[in-house]
């Protein structure tokens, strides 16, 4: 998948930061002050009650940040396979062009 191949610790860090900010806003929406501050977020107070249930199963930020490093070899293998397929496709197209040229010469 393109997402897997382009995943980096910096992009994941930014995504987690944005998600944390949003979750903070939604989490505060359950309080009186939060409802006043974030009244414009449709469904925020309903969603705020689910924040803890969403966060609890995560294994930790450090584990998440290790994922791109731990899968680097797999990414290189996937990219190499893509290059090999691209090269094979290019070779096949050249062979087809030569075959078509030969057929034109015969006719």
N, C-alpha and C positions, 0 to 999 in steps of 0.2 A: 504494500500500500504506500502511496505517496506520503501520507502522514508519518508512517513509521520511518521512511527513509530520510525525511527532512527534520525529524525530531532531534532537538538538541537541548542540553540542560538550560541554556539561556532562554529559549522559547518556552520551555516548560516552566521555568521560574517566573517568567512574565505572566503566563496563563494562570498559574497558581496564585500569583499576587492579585491579579484582577478578580479571580474567583473569590479569594479571601475578602477583598474589599466589598464585593457584592454580598457575600454571605454575612459580613459584618452589618451592612445596611439592613439586610433582611432579618438578621437576628435581633437587631435593635427595634425592628418594627413591632415586636411583641410587647414592648413596653409603652407606657403612655407617652413618654417623650419621643420615643422612636416612631410611634404612630403619627405624632404631630409632625416630626421631621420628614418622614418618608410616606406621607399619606398619598402621594402621587403614584406610588408603585402598586399597581393593581394586584391584589392577592398577597401582598407582602406579609400581613399579619398571619394569614393562614400558612404561608410558606415558612415563616419564622419558626413555627413549632416543629417543622421537619429538619431544621438545620442540624440539630444534634444527631438525629438518625442518619443523616447523610455523612457526617464527619466521622462518626464512631468507627465504621469498618475500615477506614484508611490505615495503612500500615506505617505511615510516617513520611514526612517530607524528605528526609535523607534517603530513604529507600527509593522514593520516586526519582530523585535526582541521580541516583546510581544507574537507573535503567538505561539511559542513552549510552553510558560507558560500557555496561555489561552486554549490550547488543551490537556493539560496533562491528565485530567480526561478521555477524549475520547481515548487517547493512552492506558491508563490502562484498559479501558473497552475492547478495541480491543485485547489487549494482553491476557486478561482473557478469552475472547471468543475463542481465538486461543488455549489456554491451555485446555479449556473444550472440544474442538473438537479433540485435540490430545489425550486426555484421553479417549474419547468415541471411537475413532478409535482403540486405544490400547485394550480397553475392548472388542470391536467387534472382533478383530483379535484373542484374547485369546479364546473367545467363539467359533469362527470358528475352531480353533485348537482342542478344546475339542470335538466339534461335529464330526470332521474328525476322531479323535481317537476313538470315540464311534462307528462310522460307520465301522471302521477297525475291531473292536472287534466283531461286529455283523456278519461280513462277514467272 
